Amino acid sequence: MTKDIRNELEIALTNHNKKFEQLTQQAVNCENEEEKKSLFQKRWQFIHDYAQFLNDFVWNHKEILTPSVTILFDLVPNTVWNRMSEKSERIIMLINQQYKQNGFKR
């Protein structure tokens, strides 16, 4: 079960990060100011959607998340991570603390 959820998250993060990088590069490299403005808005919306995906993922899987899964959240760009809700960040922190106290045993 943990391996499945880990794989699911890893694939999703990889896909989201590729899209984030593409949108960022397009916006940065664009020379037309009007188009650049539109690209930055599109990027901002994607950041919001990515953060919402992370929130939903944490809430939907909080009972089965372990440190071997939550470590993958280190792959999330800071810009996106900062948009995540405090509740989801707190859940991840508590999961990791609990497993640390138990010597990382399930």
For each residue, the residues with C-beta under 8 A, 3 or more apart:
1: 4 5 64
2: 5 6 64 66 68 69
3: 6 7
4: 1 7 8
5: 1 2 8 9 61 64 65 69
6: 2 3 9 10 68 69 72
7: 3 4 10 11
8: 4 5 11 12
9: 5 6 12 13 57 69 72
10: 6 7 13 14 72
11: 7 8 14 15
12: 8 9 15 16 53 57
13: 9 10 16 17 72 75 76
14: 10 11 17 18 75
15: 11 12 18 19
16: 12 13 19 20 50 53 80
17: 13 14 20 21 75 76 77
18: 14 15 21 22
19: 15 16 22 23 46
20: 16 17 23 24 43 46 47 50 77 80
21: 17 18 24 25
22: 18 19 25 26
23: 19 20 26 27 39 42 43 46
24: 20 21 27 28 43
25: 21 22 28 29
26: 22 23 29 30 39 43
27: 23 24 30 36 39 40 42 43
28: 24 25
29: 25 26
30: 26 27 35 36 39
31: 36
32: 35 36
33: 36 37
34: 37 38
35: 30 32 38 39
36: 27 30 31 32 33 39 40
37: 33 34 40 41
38: 34 35 41 42
39: 23 26 27 30 35 36 42 43
40: 27 36 37 43 44
41: 37 38 44 45
42: 23 27 38 39 45 46
43: 20 23 24 26 27 39 40 46 47
44: 40 41 47 48
45: 41 42 48 49
46: 19 20 23 42 43 49 50
47: 20 43 44 50 51 79 80 83
48: 44 45 51 52 83
49: 45 46 52 53
50: 16 20 46 47 53 54 76 80 83
51: 47 48 54 55 80 81 83 84 85
52: 48 49 55 56
53: 12 16 49 50 56 57
54: 50 51 57 58 73 76 80 81 84 88
55: 51 52 58 59 84 85 87 88
56: 52 53 59 60
57: 9 12 53 54 60 61
58: 54 55 61 62 65 88 91 92
59: 55 56 62 88 91
60: 56 57
61: 5 57 58 64 65 69
62: 58 59 65 91 95
63:
64: 1 2 5 61 69
65: 5 58 61 62 69 70 91 92 95
66: 2 69 70 95 99 106
67: 70 71 95 96 99 100 104
68: 2 6 71
69: 2 5 6 9 61 64 65 66 72
70: 65 66 67 73 92 95 96
71: 67 68 74
72: 6 9 10 13 69 75
73: 54 70 76 81 92
74: 71
75: 13 14 17 72
76: 13 17 50 54 73 80 81
77: 17 20 80 81
78: 81 82
79: 47 82 83
80: 16 20 47 50 51 54 76 77 83 84
81: 51 54 73 76 77 78 84
82: 78 79
83: 47 48 50 51 79 80
84: 51 54 55 80 81 88 89
85: 51 55 88 89
86: 89 90
87: 55 90 91
88: 54 55 58 59 84 85 91 92
89: 84 85 86 92 93
90: 86 87 93 94
91: 58 59 62 65 87 88 94 95
92: 58 65 70 73 88 89 95 96
93: 89 90 96 97
94: 90 91 97 98
95: 62 65 66 67 70 91 92 98 99
96: 67 70 92 93 99 100
97: 93 94 100 101
98: 94 95 101 102
99: 66 67 95 96 102 104 105 106
100: 67 96 97 103 104
101: 97 98
102: 98 99 105
103: 100
104: 67 99 100
105: 99 102
106: 66 99
